Amino acid sequence: MSYPIAEFVRDIGDIEHSTVTAIIRSKSRDRYGVSPLLREMLKGKIADIVVSPKNREEVLAVARAAVRYRIPITSRGGGTANYGQSVPLAGGILLDMMGLAGVEEVTPGRIRALAGTLVEDMDVAARQQGWELRMHPSTKSDATIGGYVAGGSGGPGSAAYGHLFDRGNILGAELVTMEAEPRIMRLEGPDAGRIHHTYGATGIITSLDMPLAPAWPWRETIVAFRHYMDAVRFGIAAADAPGIIKKVMSVQEWPTPHLIKPFAPLVPEGCSIVSTMIAEYSWSAFAAMAEEHQGEIVSVAAEDEGSYGAPITEFVFGHALMHIRKSDPRRAMMEGFFQGPDLAAVIEKVHDAVCDEGPMRMEIIRSASGLIGSGSPYFVYESPEQMAALVRRMQAAGAQVANSHTSNVRAVGKRPIKDVDFEFKRMVDPYGLLNPGRFEAEESSDAQFKFQLPTDRVTARAV
């Protein structure tokens, strides 16, 4: 598509921008390369211009000019996502939000920061006053808070606080609309969830208010088990123990601990592991529970001081695949969700059905209905048909499966969507200029990719 970029540049004046091909190409990517399907689907997708606003007034000016010339805008933060959501499907403006950064306020239990602020910088600011973020992405040193809320769903902290879409996990949001005359809109409480996990298609996020928890001194630990299901049962028991303060509970089946090279010297041959963070004050209770479950504590370190060279939170959730691919670049994964009155039995049934595909990854997460598991095998990719067959096997065994190998909100299926979300989309983006194809008011206008996996969608519920 051809857009009047010269006229747009004239209108935005001195706002930083670039039409250098190398810069545009770099900013038009995220980490979708971990998906063999997305590598094909997003090939050749690129913006026409990168614009880098530094304040709210500049964001408004960019939005105003974009509406005037009907040029689409795709917002981008740190580019740490795996879904390709910041790749501009229709070209146009790549809005680099990294310059709109800074913590604006920290009060007891609450922090406000501009959208381009690194999540780690928010955590540092909060800890100076005895608080910390409830949850964060595994890429918190590189991810922005705007990108996390616009594209993420949970992460370290979800073992205690659930998903971002659960009530109370986003306190407030500020955004710029793409109406005929763009304006700054403030959302509070449940309404702030309207911008969550819509890939920037429901407003240009300019600031966010996030909840805080007391900043505990944490111990990172790895507990080894001879059998995978013993590790699963221990992970569930520890996550379910109300008196043990925890941040993450990740179960990795053998040989994952040796595919993750920094863990290899620590974990005995043949052992599955539980990687976790436990508050210092809960350590004695946790260590006793590990002994009761016949687990061997093979590593204990203060936060960020483990011998594996990075925070333990960088070896869980989707980030773990980055480390595994250094050992075996053929590996990929799905996003299965496991729940039921006997969670261990559900996980075991799915595991038995698909364990021939590769070792299982499983995070234990708190939800409104209790604990759930999130994970899949680390399988060796062969073809789209192989992936579809794996999805069907997981579903038949009792898992729900989101589609981490596509690039729009509905097709991914991780966000609850209600009619009010479409009404909000139509109000803030009446011309359909925000990240076109990713979350449209009419599903028929969403981007359609060549191959779609037979995956599930999260049932709609209040956000």
C-alpha positions in Angstrom: 0.0 0.0 0.0 1.1 3.5 -0.7 0.8 6.3 1.9 1.5 10.0 1.7 4.6 9.7 4.0 6.1 13.0 2.8 3.0 15.0 3.8 2.9 13.2 7.1 6.6 14.0 7.8 5.9 17.7 7.0 3.1 17.7 9.5 5.0 16.2 12.4 7.8 18.7 12.1 10.7 18.1 14.5 9.4 14.8 16.0 12.2 12.2 15.7 11.7 9.9 12.7 13.6 7.8 10.2 13.1 6.4 6.8 16.5 4.6 6.7 15.8 1.1 5.5 18.0 -0.7 8.0 16.4 1.1 11.0 12.9 0.4 9.6 13.7 -3.3 9.0 15.1 -3.7 12.5 12.1 -2.0 14.2 9.6 -3.9 12.2 10.6 -7.2 13.9 10.2 -8.8 17.3 11.2 -12.3 18.4 8.7 -14.1 16.3 11.6 -16.1 14.8 11.1 -18.8 17.4 8.0 -19.8 15.5 8.5 -21.6 12.2 5.0 -20.6 11.1 5.4 -16.9 11.9 8.7 -16.7 10.1 6.8 -17.6 7.0 3.6 -15.6 7.7 5.4 -12.3 8.5 8.1 -12.5 5.8 8.5 -9.1 4.1 6.2 -7.2 6.4 7.8 -3.8 7.1 6.8 -0.2 8.0 7.3 2.8 5.8 8.7 5.1 8.5 9.7 4.8 12.2 8.6 7.7 14.5 9.9 8.0 18.0 7.9 10.4 20.2 9.3 11.7 23.5 6.2 13.0 25.2 2.4 12.9 25.2 2.1 16.0 23.0 4.3 14.4 20.3 2.1 11.2 20.4 -1.0 13.3 19.9 0.7 15.1 17.0 1.6 11.9 15.3 -1.9 10.5 15.8 -3.4 13.6 14.4 -1.3 13.5 11.3 -1.8 9.8 10.8 -5.6 10.2 11.0 -5.5 13.1 8.6 -3.7 11.0 6.0 -5.2 7.6 7.0 -1.8 6.1 7.7 -1.9 3.0 10.0 0.1 3.0 13.2 1.8 0.0 14.8 3.2 0.7 18.3 6.3 -1.0 19.5 8.1 -1.3 22.8 11.2 -3.4 23.4 10.3 -5.9 20.7 10.6 -8.9 23.1 7.4 -10.7 22.2 7.2 -14.0 20.3 4.0 -13.4 18.4 5.0 -10.9 15.9 2.3 -8.4 17.1 4.5 -5.4 16.5 5.2 -6.3 12.9 3.2 -3.9 10.8 1.0 -6.0 8.5 -0.2 -3.0 6.5 3.0 -0.9 6.5 2.6 2.7 7.5 4.0 4.1 10.8 6.1 2.1 13.3 5.7 4.0 16.5 8.7 3.4 18.6 7.6 4.1 22.2 11.0 3.6 23.9 11.5 7.4 24.2 8.3 7.9 26.2 9.8 6.6 29.4 10.1 7.3 33.1 8.4 6.4 36.4 6.0 9.2 37.2 4.8 8.1 40.7 5.2 5.4 43.3 2.7 5.2 46.2 1.9 2.4 48.6 0.8 -0.5 46.4 0.7 1.4 43.1 3.2 2.6 40.5 2.6 4.8 37.4 5.0 4.8 34.5 5.1 6.0 30.9 4.5 3.3 28.4 8.1 3.1 27.1 9.6 2.5 30.6 11.5 -0.7 31.0 9.7 -3.1 33.4 13.0 -3.5 35.3 13.3 0.2 35.9 9.8 0.2 37.4 10.8 -2.6 39.7 14.0 -0.7 40.8 11.9 2.4 41.5 9.3 0.5 43.5 11.9 -1.4 45.5 13.5 1.8 46.7 10.2 2.3 48.6 9.9 -1.3 49.8 7.6 -2.5 47.0 7.9 -4.6 43.8 5.8 -5.4 40.8 3.3 -8.2 41.3 4.3 -9.8 38.1 6.5 -9.1 35.1 7.6 -10.7 31.8 10.6 -13.0 31.8 12.2 -10.4 29.6 11.8 -7.6 32.2 15.3 -6.1 31.5 14.3 -5.4 27.8 10.5 -5.2 27.8 8.5 -2.0 28.2 5.5 -1.8 30.4 3.3 -0.7 27.5 4.5 -3.7 25.4 4.0 -6.1 28.3 0.4 -5.0 28.9 -0.5 -4.7 25.3 0.9 -8.1 24.4 1.6 -10.2 27.5 -0.6 -12.3 29.6 1.4 -13.2 32.7 4.8 -14.3 33.8 6.9 -14.5 37.0 4.4 -13.5 39.7 1.5 -15.4 38.1 2.1 -18.3 40.6 0.6 -15.9 43.2 -1.4 -13.3 41.2 -2.8 -15.0 38.1 -3.0 -13.4 34.7 -2.9 -9.7 33.7 -6.5 -9.9 32.7 -7.6 -10.9 36.2 -9.3 -8.1 38.2 -6.9 -5.8 40.0 -3.8 -6.6 38.0 -4.0 -3.5 35.9 -5.1 -0.5 37.9 -5.2 2.3 35.3 -4.2 3.2 31.8 -3.9 6.3 29.7 -4.1 6.2 25.9 -4.3 8.4 22.8 -7.3 7.7 20.6 -7.3 7.7 16.8 -10.5 9.7 16.4 -11.0 12.5 13.9 -9.5 14.7 16.7 -7.3 12.4 18.8 -7.5 12.9 22.5 -5.9 11.6 25.7 -8.3 9.1 27.5 -7.9 7.9 31.1 -9.2 4.5 32.1 -9.5 3.3 35.7 -10.2 0.0 37.4 -11.8 -2.7 35.3 -12.0 -0.4 32.3 -8.2 -0.3 32.1 -8.4 -3.9 30.9 -9.7 -2.8 27.6 -6.2 -2.1 26.3 -4.7 -5.4 27.6 -3.5 -7.9 25.1 -5.0 -6.1 22.1 -1.6 -5.5 20.5 -2.0 -1.8 20.5 -5.2 -1.9 18.4 -7.4 -0.2 21.1 -5.4 3.0 21.6 -1.8 4.2 21.8 -0.9 3.5 25.4 1.0 6.4 27.0 1.1 5.4 30.7 0.0 2.6 33.0 -0.8 2.2 36.7 0.2 -1.2 38.0 -0.3 -2.8 41.4 2.7 -3.5 43.7 3.4 -6.1 46.4 5.8 -6.0 49.3 9.4 -6.4 48.1 10.6 -9.7 49.6 14.2 -10.9 49.7 14.0 -13.8 47.3 15.8 -17.1 47.1 16.1 -18.6 43.6 16.2 -22.4 43.8 16.3 -25.5 41.6 14.9 -28.7 43.0 15.7 -32.0 41.1 13.4 -35.1 40.9 14.1 -38.5 39.4 10.6 -38.6 37.8 8.8 -35.9 36.0 5.4 -36.4 37.7 7.1 -36.2 41.1 8.3 -32.8 40.0 4.8 -31.8 38.8 3.2 -32.9 42.1 5.7 -31.0 44.1 5.3 -27.9 42.0 1.5 -28.0 42.5 1.8 -28.6 46.2 4.3 -25.7 46.7 2.2 -23.4 44.5 -0.9 -24.3 46.5 0.7 -23.8 49.9 -0.9 -20.5 51.1 1.8 -19.8 53.7 4.7 -20.1 51.2 5.4 -16.9 49.4 6.4 -17.7 45.8 6.9 -15.8 42.6 7.3 -18.6 40.0 6.9 -22.4 39.8 8.3 -23.9 36.7 8.5 -27.6 36.0 10.9 -28.8 33.3 11.2 -32.4 32.2 14.5 -34.1 31.5 16.4 -33.6 29.3 15.4 -29.9 29.3 17.8 -29.1 32.2 20.7 -30.2 30.0 19.3 -28.5 26.9 19.5 -25.3 29.0 23.3 -25.2 29.0 23.7 -23.0 32.2 21.7 -25.5 34.2 23.6 -28.6 32.9 26.4 -28.5 35.6 23.8 -28.3 38.4 21.2 -31.0 37.5 22.0 -34.7 37.8 21.6 -36.9 34.7 18.0 -37.9 34.1 16.4 -35.5 36.6 13.5 -33.2 36.0 13.4 -29.9 37.9 11.3 -27.3 39.5 12.7 -23.8 39.2 11.2 -21.3 41.6 11.6 -18.1 43.7 10.7 -18.3 47.3 10.6 -15.5 49.8 13.4 -15.7 52.4 10.8 -15.9 55.2 9.2 -19.0 53.6 12.5 -20.8 53.0 12.4 -23.3 55.9 8.8 -24.4 55.1 9.7 -24.7 51.4 12.9 -26.7 52.0 11.0 -29.1 54.3 8.3 -29.6 51.7 11.0 -30.4 49.1 12.5 -33.0 51.4 9.1 -34.6 52.1 8.5 -34.9 48.3 12.0 -36.5 47.9 13.4 -33.6 45.9 17.0 -32.6 45.9 17.8 -28.9 46.2 20.7 -28.6 43.7 20.9 -24.8 43.6 20.1 -22.0 46.0 21.0 -18.3 45.5 19.9 -14.9 46.4 17.9 -13.1 43.6 19.9 -12.6 40.4 23.0 -14.3 42.0 22.7 -17.8 40.6 25.7 -19.6 39.0 23.6 -19.8 35.7 24.5 -16.2 34.9 21.1 -14.5 34.7 17.9 -14.2 36.8 16.2 -17.5 37.1 13.1 -15.8 35.7 14.8 -15.8 32.3 14.7 -19.6 32.2 10.9 -19.9 32.5 7.8 -19.4 30.4 8.5 -18.6 26.7 12.0 -17.3 27.5 13.2 -20.8 28.3 12.8 -21.7 24.6 15.4 -19.1 23.7 18.0 -21.0 25.8 16.9 -24.4 24.5 17.2 -23.3 20.9 20.9 -22.5 21.6 21.3 -26.2 22.1 18.8 -27.4 19.5 17.4 -24.7 17.1 14.8 -27.2 15.8 12.8 -27.0 19.0 9.4 -25.2 19.2 6.5 -25.3 21.6 2.7 -24.7 22.0 0.8 -23.1 24.8 -1.4 -25.7 26.5 -3.6 -24.9 29.5 -4.4 -27.7 32.0 -7.0 -27.5 34.7 -9.3 -29.7 36.8 -10.0 -30.8 40.3 -7.0 -33.1 40.1 -4.5 -31.0 38.2 -1.7 -33.5 38.4 -3.9 -36.2 36.8 -4.8 -33.9 33.9 -1.1 -33.0 33.3 -0.1 -36.7 33.5 -2.8 -37.7 31.0 -1.6 -35.1 28.5 2.0 -35.9 29.2 1.5 -39.6 28.5 -0.3 -38.7 25.2 2.4 -36.5 23.8 5.7 -37.3 25.7 7.0 -38.9 22.5 7.2 -35.4 21.0 9.7 -34.0 23.5 10.2 -33.0 27.1 7.4 -31.1 28.8 7.5 -27.5 30.1 4.9 -26.6 32.8 4.4 -23.4 34.7 1.9 -23.6 37.6 -0.3 -20.5 37.8 -2.9 -19.2 40.2 -6.3 -18.5 38.6 -9.7 -17.4 39.8 -10.8 -21.1 39.8 -7.6 -22.5 41.4 -4.3 -23.6 40.0 -3.8 -24.2 36.3 -0.8 -25.6 34.4 0.6 -23.8 31.3 2.9 -25.6 28.9 3.6 -28.1 26.2 6.4 -30.4 24.9 9.5 -28.8 23.4 9.0 -30.6 20.1 11.2 -30.8 17.1 9.4 -29.0 14.3 8.8 -30.8 11.1 5.7 -29.3 9.4 2.5 -27.4 10.0 0.6 -30.6 9.8 2.7 -32.1 12.5 2.0 -29.1 14.8 -1.8 -29.5 14.1 -1.6 -33.1 14.9 0.2 -32.3 18.2 -2.6 -29.8 19.1 -5.3 -32.4 18.5 -3.5 -34.9 20.6 -3.2 -32.4 23.5 -6.8 -31.5 23.2 -8.0 -35.1 23.1 -6.1 -35.7 26.3 -7.8 -32.8 28.1 -5.7 -29.7 27.4 -6.9 -26.4 25.9 -4.3 -25.0 23.5 -3.8 -21.4 22.5 -2.2 -20.6 19.2 1.3 -19.1 19.8 2.0 -19.4 16.1 -0.3 -16.8 14.7 -0.4 -13.0 15.0 -3.8 -11.6 15.9 -5.8 -11.5 19.1 -8.7 -13.7 18.3 -6.6 -16.4 16.6 -4.1 -16.5 19.5 -7.0 -17.0 21.8 -5.5 -16.0 25.2 -7.6 -13.0 25.9 -11.2 -13.1 27.1 -13.2 -10.9 24.6 -16.7 -9.4 25.2 -19.0 -7.2 23.1 -17.9 -4.1 25.1 -14.4 -4.6 23.8 -15.6 -4.2 20.2 -17.6 -1.1 21.2 -14.5 0.3 22.7 -12.4 -0.5 19.6 -14.9 1.3 17.3 -14.9 4.3 19.6 -11.1 4.8 19.9 -10.2 3.7 16.4 -13.1 4.5 14.1 -10.9 4.4 10.9 -9.2 1.1 11.7 -5.7 2.6 11.7 -4.3 0.9 14.9 -2.3 -2.2 14.0 -4.6 -3.2 11.2 -5.5 -6.9 11.0 -4.6 -7.6 14.6 -7.9 -6.9 16.5 -10.7 -5.5 14.3 -14.2 -4.8 15.4 -15.4 -7.3 12.7 -13.6 -10.6 12.8 -13.8 -10.9 9.0 -11.3 -7.9 8.9 -8.7 -9.6 11.0 -5.6 -10.8 9.1 -5.9 -14.3 7.7 -2.8 -16.4 7.5 -2.1 -19.4 5.3 -2.1 -22.0 8.0 -4.2 -21.9 11.2 -3.8 -24.4 14.0 -7.0 -26.1 15.4 -6.6 -24.2 18.8 -9.0 -23.0 21.5 -10.0 -19.6 22.7 -10.2 -18.4 26.3 -13.8 -18.2 27.4 -15.0 -14.6 27.8 -15.1 -13.3 31.3 -14.9 -10.0 33.1 -11.5 -8.2 32.9 
